[in-house]
Amino acid sequence: MLSAASRATRPVLAAASHDQRIRAVLLESTHASLITSGGNIAENQHGYPAQPTGWAISVGASWRIGQDVTSIDPERTITRLGSRPVLLIHGTADDVDYPMTSAELNLRAALRAQVPASLVYCPGGRHGKSVEACPELWASSANAFFGEAAGL
């Protein structure tokens, strides 16, 4: 089983989509699309327009590494997990990955692909800070999720 914060989300889901040893995945504050997330960061943290800045970030990153970075966007890769469960934990005050354009999209993509997925919201939680804002909720959700995934 594997857990990841948003900065590691893309590799975790990419790895899980190809490695059956990963039996369950917990994702916190996970974006659905790099273009949207990059645009939100540009706008909310630096004052640039969200678009086309988000698009330019993804094009630049893709050019730099020599492959399309959006090809492993969580909204795409979450659909490849088959019967392995996913728990999404997301703060309601996330201004990098808004719940409606990240957590909700990832959840719907997983469920459409019949991946067992659930979503827990941390009231007032900011990006990547749900464990700090809602420690009891985070811990109880994670423990129950991994316990069930492990058959405990």
ABEGO torsion letter per residue (X at the ends): XBBBBAAAAAAAAAAAAABAABABBBBBGBBABAAAAAAAAAAAAAGBBAOAAAAAAAAAAAAAAGBBAAAABAAAAAAAAEABBBBBBBBAABAABBAAABAAAAAAAAAAAGBBBBBBBBBGBBBGAAAAABAAAAAAAAAAAAAAAAGX
